[in-house]
Amino acid sequence: MPFIGSFPLPGFNLQIMKKYILFITLSFAMASCGDDFLDLTPVSSPNVADFYQTPEDLLNGVNAAYSTLQSGSYYGGRDFQDLTEYRADVAFDNDPSANSGVRFNIDQFLAGATNEIIENVWERLYQTIYRCNVVLDNADNVEMNSGLRNQYAAEVRFIRALSYFHAVQLWGPVPLVLRAEGTLAARDHIRNSVNEVYAAIEADLEFAAANLPSDYPPASVGRATSGAAQSLLGKVYLTQKKYAEAVSALGEVVTSGRYALEPSVADVFAPGNEYNDEIIFAVVFTETNTAEDVGLFFSSGIGDNIEPSFRALYDDTDVRKSMIEMITPPNTATLVPAKYYAPLSGAGTVGTDFIVLRYADVLLMYAEALNEVGYQSAGEAFSALNAVRTRAGLSPISSADLPNQGSFRNAVLKERNLELPLELHRWYDLLRTGRAIEAMSAVGLTINQNDLLFPIPNSQVLIYNNPSGFPQNPGY
């Protein structure tokens, strides 16, 4: 059993968790045959509170929250990619006939409130939030070391913050649910304001940054760290244009010495080099466990799915250009970007981790925030930007190339596009910088302000039946 300091931390294994829950369930069933059956919780009442008795029970709840990140409608599949990367101007859906066009319609800004992909992502985000809330509601009822309790709470508060960060950017005002409630209580929720949601995200990440370890032993790699919380907090501040706060949060990550750029971008994504020094947080998959493997990311069965105009942005000397070339893995008939190439298992799956936060992203956010606080002709902003550029084989740039705040702002946004394609950042970058309408026009799509948010799933609008407190987004 691996340890964090003096705290025992069993390895994160979903199968063990499932077996443990089954054991608890059977134990309860067996106990009902004994003399104390009259003391059991009534079968008509939820028994979640009965389950959380030991630190191991609480850990299983934390692991359950992590497991939802692996879902096909979250980081483990195409649904979430449709609402983020395919929505933007880097990748496109090239098969309008598949599944009655539900994915193609998202890519083309034609999807309505009954689109099942949009509903799948909404449901998965809120399932993740619910699992986090269950742990938080029950953590204080378990007798255990207070430091370990705070760590477990911090892990799920990071996951909850990450999920709300996606929800508020995809739909705007969303229900802010911070307790695991029953059906009747849940029906009273309204769509909370964007500011309220961001305030809750910030509170979760501040707690997480203060209570998470900076590292884990090898058996527990993949759990949220203080660096991950601090990095996401910086991204949240940047999204809200709280530039001074973003500089502070991201600066702590940059100066921590914990992370570093890999020698090349290819090294970052090499199948045998997962969770390298550049990775701050990734959703872990493994092909050795059939419950935790995944298909090839951004694979295509009918041709190239990268926008030609995007490929044209790369200089010939930019080594990152090869990372988005579509290649065919052995024993397949599909194409996959070289960035996400991995040998297939016998089941036709891979164990490739999906990178959520990495150091190059932090450096570019740091450069952006510094520039927004105030342009300087030399200093940390140029250093951070050039660290990413020179790693890609490009020449460093100076104030002679970028003589003012506007030109530097444009350069950072372009560099993010070249450095981070297919990593689910581009649509959010376009929203944050107000460039979405312009960028989609450049690839032949005319959109308006209403298209910047997705429709609330119609099922949710009907369930709440509250036009004033839970309205549909404009234009749908």
Secondary structure, DSSP 8 states (H G I E B T S, - for coil): --EETTEE-----HHHHHHHHHHHHHHHHHHTTSTTGGGS--TTS--HHHH--SHHHHHHHHHHHHHHHTSTTTTTSHHHHHHHTTTTTSB----TTGGGGHHHHHHTT---TT-HHHHHHHHHHHHHHHHHHHHHHHGGGS-S-HHHHHHHHHHHHHHHHHHHHHHHHHHSSB----S---HHHHTT---B-HHHHHHHHHHHHHHHHHHS-S---GGGTTS--HHHHHHHHHHHHHHTT-HHHHHHHHHHHHHTSS----SSHHHHH-GGGTT-TTEEEEE---TTSTTS-B--TT-BSSS--B-HHHHTTS-TT-GGGGGG-EE--TT-S-BEEGGG-----TTS-B---EEEEEHHHHHHHHHHHHHHH---SSSHHHHHHHHHHHHTT-----TTT--SHHHHHHHHHHHHHHHSTTTT-HHHHHHHHT-HHHHHHHTT----GGGGS----HHHHHHH--TTTS---TT-
